[in-house]
C-alpha cells in the first residue's frame, strides 16, 4: 500500500535543486505526482506530493529532512485521501490593477465570506506599458461550495474592484 506525502521546501536557488529532491524521492521508491515550484528573490520554493510504499515513509521522510544540512528547509505532512466523485466546481479569478496594499486581503476575505476555498493562486508585479507604474496581477482558482450565492460574490468583487481601482474577472 502506498502512502501520500506532501512536502514543502525552500532554499537558495541553484542548478540541480529539483534533481536532488527527485533523487531522494526515487531512491526511496517514491513516485512524484504533482508539484508547484517558483523562484522568488533568489530563493526557490515549492510544494510537492509524492507516493511512497508504507514501509519507506519513515526512510523517505528522514532523507528529505536530512537535506536541511544542504541549505534547504523541508516540511513534511501526510497527504489526505481525496474523493474524485465529490469534485467541487472550480471558479477562476483574474485580478489586474495598479499595485497597492490590501488587494489579496480584500479578495480573499470576499471568498472566505462565501466559504470559497482558494486551491491555487499565482501573482506577480509587472510594469504598465505606457506609464511604467507597478501593476499587480493575480490568477486564482477556487472551489465553489454547493449553495454558494454567486451573484452575492460577484457583487462583493465588484465593490472591491471599484474601491481599489482594479479589474476582477470571475469565470
N, C-alpha and C positions, 0 to 999 in steps of 0.2 A: 504494500500500500504506500502511495506517495503522499507526502505532506507538502503543503504550500507554505512558503516563507516569503515575507516581504521585507526588503532591507533598503535602507537609505544610506547614502554615502556622500561625503563632502571632503574635498581636498584641493590642493593647488593643482591647477590644470597642467597636464603634461602628456606627451605622447605615450601610449601604452597603458593608460589607466584603466580603460574599459577592458582591454585584453587581460590585464592582471585579475580583475574581478571575474571575468568569464572563465579564466583558467581555474580559479579556485572553485567555482561552481561545477565545472566539468570534471575536475579531479575528484569530486565527491559524488559523482553520478547524478548531478543535478541537471535540470533542464530549464533554461532561461526562457520564460514565457512572454513577458511583456515588461517594458520599462519606459521611463521618461528621463531624459538627461539634458543638461544645458550648462553652458559656461556663463558665469556672471562675475564680473570684476576680478578676473584672474582665478576664480575658484570654479571647480567643476562639481556639480551636484546632480544627484539622481535618485530615483526610486525604481526598484526592480522587483518583480515577482518571479520566483523560481519554484519548481517542484523538486523534491528530493526523496529517495526512499526513507521510510521511517527510521530505519537503522542508521542512517547517515546524517540525520538532522543535527545532532549534537556536534558531530565532527565538522560539518559544514559551518555551523554557527561559530564554533571556536576558530576555524580557519579564517572566516571573514573578519571576526573581531581582532585576530592577530595582525590584520592589515593596519591597525591603528599605529603600529610602530613604523609603518612606511608613510605616515603623514595623513592617513585617511581617518575620518570619523565615521564609524559604522553603527547603525542601529538596526536591530532585527526584531521582527514581530511575526507571530504565527498568522498565516493568512486565513481568512474565513471562507467557508464554502458559500457559493452563491448559486441561486437557482436561475437557470436560463428561462424557465417558464414564466417567472414573475418579473420580467424585464420592464422597468418603468419607461414612460415616454420621456424622450430627451428633447430639451429646447436648447437653442443656441442664441447667444447674445454677441453682438459686435458693438464695442464701445470705442468712440473716437472723439477727441476734443483736445483743446489746449490743456496741457498738464497743470494740475493743481492738486493740493492735498484733499483727501476725502472721497475721491471717486470710487475706489474699491470699497471703502467702508459703506458708503450710501447704497451702492448697488447690491452688495452682499446683504445688507440689512433688509432691503426690499425683498430679496429672495428668501431670507430666513422667515420673514413675516408670513410668507405663503407656504412655509415648510418645504421649500425647494432646496435640494441638495446640490451643491457645486461638485461635479465629478472631475472637471478639468478646467484649468484656466492658464492662459499664457498672456503676458503683457509685455510691452516694451515702450520705449520713448524714441520717437523719430523726429525729424525736423520738418516743419511745414514748408511746402515747396516755394512759396513766394516770400514769406517773412522770415523763415528760418526759426520761428518760435518752436518750442518743445511741444510735441503732440503726444498725448497718451493714447495708446491703442491696446485693446484687450479683446480676446476671444474666449468666451465662456461656454462650456457645455454643462448642463444641469438637468437633474431628474425632476420631473414634474409629478407630484403625487396625485392619486385619484382624488377628485373633488376640488382640485385647485381652481380658484377663480382667476382665469387667465385675463379677463377684462380688468379686474382689480390690479393684477400685476402690471399690465400694460399702462394703466393709469398712474401707478406708482413710479414706473420707469420714466414715463413722460414728464412727470413732475420733477424727478431728479435731473433729467436731461435739461429741462428748462432752467432749473435753479443753478446748475453747474455749467451751463452753456456748452453742453456736449451732445453728441448724437448717440443714441442707443437703439439698435435694431434687434428686435426679437423675432426669431423664426423657429 
